[in-house]
Amino acid sequence: MAGEDLVAVWEAHCRYEFETYDVDATMTTMVAEPYVNNVPTMMGGVGHDEVKRFYAHHFVGHNPPDTMVVPVSRTVGADSIVDELIFCFTHTTQMDWMLPGIAPTGRRVEVPLVAIVKFHDGKIANEHIYWDQASVLVQIGKLDPQNLPVAGIDTAHKVTDPMLPRNTLLDDIGTGGAQVPQRQNA
């Protein structure tokens, strides 16, 4: 299948998930027995019924109303797409797929997210979704970054602006005496 066709299927899938909130339409973009794995939380499903149930009860239409997906880069292969995105939202609703068991905090989150999507016969066979869960937990106030090698919203900003400070988690040990700028946590 041509790369443009894969992109069209994937973009329709995302439109059904994030714009029209149509679980049945989302499922039409997938093979008969797909699987979805949100890797950091191991949420998703295997097979049509589990994936549909996951979408209907925990994902499609269950994200905060201000959710935005900001594209960063896309790689299209013969049978796969890899999307690098910034996933943005204010944690005003229960988000079982990303923050299972955590009540809404009202905090703003921006996190780099990577979707690896495999296709079979022109339909989505599986999705592996990756993000830095520690960054999300820092941003909603559930993880204190003090004395831990984790960052918050800066991870998303650094993806879109490579000129922002880097190596901010290092202290001056091993840096040749150079002072490393203090990191900002959001």
C-alpha positions in Angstrom: 0.0 0.0 0.0 1.3 3.4 -0.9 2.5 5.7 1.9 -0.2 8.3 1.2 -2.8 5.7 1.7 -1.4 4.6 5.1 -1.3 8.3 6.1 -5.0 8.7 5.0 -6.1 5.7 7.1 -4.1 6.8 10.1 -5.4 10.4 9.9 -9.0 9.2 9.6 -8.4 7.0 12.7 -7.1 9.9 14.7 -10.0 12.2 13.5 -12.5 9.6 14.7 -10.7 9.4 18.1 -10.1 13.1 18.8 -12.6 15.0 16.7 -15.8 13.1 16.0 -15.5 10.7 19.0 -16.8 7.8 16.9 -15.7 4.4 18.2 -17.4 2.4 15.4 -15.7 4.5 12.7 -12.4 4.2 14.6 -12.7 0.4 14.5 -13.3 0.5 10.7 -9.8 1.7 10.2 -8.4 -1.4 11.9 -7.9 -5.1 11.0 -10.4 -7.6 12.3 -8.2 -8.5 15.3 -6.1 -5.4 16.2 -4.2 -4.6 19.3 -3.4 -1.3 21.1 -0.7 -0.9 23.7 -0.1 2.3 25.6 3.3 1.2 26.7 3.9 3.2 30.0 0.6 2.1 31.5 0.0 -1.1 29.6 -3.5 0.0 28.7 -5.2 -1.0 25.5 -6.6 -4.3 24.2 -6.0 -7.3 22.1 -8.6 -8.3 19.5 -11.6 -6.5 18.2 -13.8 -6.7 21.3 -11.1 -5.6 23.8 -9.9 -2.8 21.6 -13.4 -1.5 21.0 -14.2 -1.8 24.7 -11.0 0.1 25.6 -11.8 2.8 23.1 -15.4 3.2 24.2 -14.9 3.2 27.9 -11.4 4.6 28.4 -10.1 6.6 25.4 -12.4 7.9 22.7 -14.3 10.9 24.1 -12.6 10.4 27.5 -9.8 13.0 27.1 -10.1 16.5 28.4 -11.9 19.0 26.2 -8.8 21.1 25.5 -6.7 18.1 24.3 -4.4 19.0 21.4 -2.2 16.7 19.4 0.7 18.8 17.9 2.6 17.0 15.1 6.4 17.2 15.3 7.6 14.6 12.7 6.3 11.6 10.8 8.1 8.7 9.2 6.2 6.5 6.7 7.4 3.1 5.8 6.1 0.3 3.6 3.8 -1.0 6.3 4.1 1.5 9.2 4.0 5.1 10.4 5.9 6.6 13.2 4.4 9.9 14.5 6.3 12.1 17.0 3.8 14.4 18.7 3.3 16.7 21.6 0.2 15.7 23.5 -1.3 18.6 25.4 -4.2 18.8 27.8 -5.4 20.2 31.1 -6.0 17.3 33.5 -9.7 18.0 34.1 -11.1 14.5 33.4 -10.3 11.0 34.4 -7.8 9.6 31.9 -7.6 5.9 32.5 -5.3 5.2 29.5 -2.6 7.7 30.7 -3.3 8.3 34.4 -5.2 5.3 35.7 -6.7 5.8 39.1 -5.6 9.4 39.4 -8.4 11.9 39.9 -8.2 15.1 37.8 -5.7 17.6 39.1 -6.5 20.6 37.0 -2.9 20.9 36.0 -1.6 21.5 32.4 0.4 18.8 30.7 2.5 18.8 27.6 4.4 15.6 26.8 6.2 14.2 23.8 4.5 11.1 22.6 5.4 8.6 19.9 2.9 6.4 18.1 4.3 3.4 16.1 1.5 2.2 13.9 1.7 -1.1 11.9 -0.6 -1.8 9.0 -1.8 -5.0 7.3 -3.8 -5.0 4.1 -4.4 -1.3 4.3 -5.7 -1.2 7.9 -4.2 -0.6 11.3 -3.0 -3.9 12.8 -1.5 -2.4 16.0 -0.4 0.7 17.8 2.4 1.1 20.3 2.2 4.4 22.0 5.1 5.7 24.1 5.5 8.7 26.4 7.6 9.7 29.4 5.3 8.9 32.3 7.6 10.5 34.9 7.3 13.8 33.0 3.5 13.6 33.1 3.5 12.8 36.8 5.8 15.7 37.5 3.4 18.0 35.6 0.3 16.9 37.5 2.1 17.2 40.9 2.3 13.5 41.7 6.0 13.1 41.4 8.6 15.5 43.0 11.5 15.9 40.6 13.9 17.0 43.4 16.9 14.7 43.4 15.5 12.6 40.6 16.7 12.5 37.0 13.3 13.6 35.6 11.9 16.7 34.0 8.4 18.1 33.5 7.0 20.2 30.7 10.5 21.1 29.6 10.7 17.8 27.8 7.9 18.9 25.4 9.4 22.3 24.9 12.9 20.9 24.1 11.4 18.7 21.4 10.1 21.7 19.5 13.0 24.1 20.4 16.4 22.5 20.2 18.1 25.7 21.4 16.6 25.5 24.9 19.1 24.6 27.6 20.3 21.0 27.6 22.0 18.8 30.1 20.1 20.5 32.9 19.8 17.4 34.9 23.6 17.3 35.4 25.2 19.1 38.2 28.7 20.6 37.9 30.4 17.3 38.7 32.1 16.0 35.6 31.2 19.1 33.5 34.8 20.5 33.6 33.7 23.2 36.1 31.1 24.6 33.8 27.9 25.7 35.5 24.8 24.0 34.1 21.7 26.2 34.1 19.1 25.3 36.8 16.2 23.4 35.4 12.7 24.7 35.4 10.0 22.4 36.5 6.4 23.0 35.6 
